[in-house]
Amino acid sequence: MALPNLLRLMYRNFRVNTDPGSLVILIGLPALYLVFFGFGFSSLGGGGTKGTSYLSFLTPGIMAFQVVMAGTVGGSILWADRRWGMLAQLLVSPFTRLEYLLGIMLTSVLMGIAGAFTMLVVALALLGSVPVGGFGLGIIVVTLILGSILFGSAMLFISALVKSSNAYNSIQVLMIFIVNFASTVFYPDSPSLPLPIQVLFAVNPLTYVADIVRDSYFGLLTVTDAYRLLLLTVEAVVLLYVATRAYMRSDVSMK
Amino acid sequence: MGISKPLMETPAIVLNQLRHTYDGKRFALDGVSFEVRKGEVFGLLGKNGAGKTTLIKAMTTLIRPTSGSLSILGRDPVRQGKEIRNRIGVVQQSESFDFTSVEGNFDIYGVLWGVPKDLRQRRREELIERFELGEFRKQRSFDLSGGQQRRVQVAREFMHDMEILFLDEPTVGLDVIMRRKLLDSIKEEVRGGLTVVFTTHNLEEADYLCDRVAVVDSGKILVLDTLENLKRLYGGKKTIEVTVGGGDAGRFYDALAHSLGSEATLKREGNSALLLVQDPRVVLSKITELAGATGVQLEWLNIRKNTLEDVFLSTVSGEAEHGTS
């Protein structure tokens, strides 16, 4: 029996984007962050928050960071398919535009979750144990889904508008850098930070993803996390709507 | 020669007064009407920008025509696009590959089309052999030459079953041998009942493959007939090639067109022109007479048998150039 259309598209997306080179960037790079930053900054002393080691503090941050990486995968799929003709080819095959979009979003979500849990396994290997429980894991999965949709939508929006390869790559690298380092992935938000950076932290959705994942990881969930989750949901829905409109209106091919 | 076979009654494709504009100003398709019968090989001939690719895009549901009606396999592309796409195959003019090996592209395409694993593998191997892709089956498609990529793209389309195959200039970049193999492959599929819509610049290909051809220019169908009829219509004619130098070439050709009237079709390009004529003797005498009168020198004069290309050129240029046919 043939697979449903959505699963066929997802199979294709995974197969095309899981070559060794892509995996090094998607999984290897964050894992190296975890290893080098985790041990490197721990040696400065002081550790992380609430008496944990920096490596332990960094683990949920890097798990959260996977939603950005997953988002870039989604954006890159659309951009490459427009640039190299596969979007036009798929749209003269038995797929609708919406199915294609859903295929990308679901691929991003699964990659985000898989990447985050790979980081958890790496952390387990480095630390010997991790404090996260079953409920925490559930909240982490929900947060990763929302985060992947949010960042996947942001990258899809950019892919639908940008035609130049250089422009797309530059925007992507810049976005990863700013989103990643102006968030609580690597360090906690602190009143000692300069005000502009505090503002960047506050408006950056990755801060919320990282905070929820971290609180879930350490079993320290509070009502604030529920508000963060709500905000994340609203942002994800709005961005998904905007990205879908941009994609539906974009040319199927850049040629 | 085109493929002669009994044609069934129900048309596979019906276009009625189809119009399409991309910018709201110029019509890429301007009142196109024709039918393609089931099991027929239908050729669309035209120069670059004539509207062939836009026609293919409309018939394959990639664009929604601005006005007119269109039916593919009895279905409306606007409301039943997915049903139509389930039953057609399309080889587009531009490249379309996944970032993986040649055989990976075949596999993925088979999965996308829901081809069962055993059949998928069997077809992949058969197509790799038929299109002589074995040598570079492990290479990434993007690392292949243009001709090799084209072979992969065409071969890949045969991974799935279809009722109509749309081919937008499928032989561009292919060498002579591979071009013939590809055309033979299509012929073989047509014998099995496949309907083919085929765009090309190459008139020999059209002659070899098509049952009927439509000549497209500026979004309009200029001529639509069987190749036999087109040849009969233009077959008795000869082509005269003229190149002049010195003097006023424009004045010479204007005078020539005026003098010949309906005796010839004249297509001019700079100092040269092609004339499609019934009786070359009359035309030759007028050429020499007018060359003397207008002060131009005849640098090249050649008479040859009319080819399908001349028919094509004269049809495409006929409305815009001097003379009528």
Interface residues (C-beta under 8 A of the other chain):
Chain A: A2 L3 R8 L9 Y11 R12 R15 V16 D19 A80 W84 G85 M86 A88 Q89 L90 L91 V92 S93 P94 F95 T96 V252 S253 K255
Chain B: T60 T61 L62 G81 K82 R85 N86 I88 V90 Q92 S94 E95 S96 F97 D98 F99 T100 G104 I108 V111 L112 W113 G114 V115 P116 F142 F166
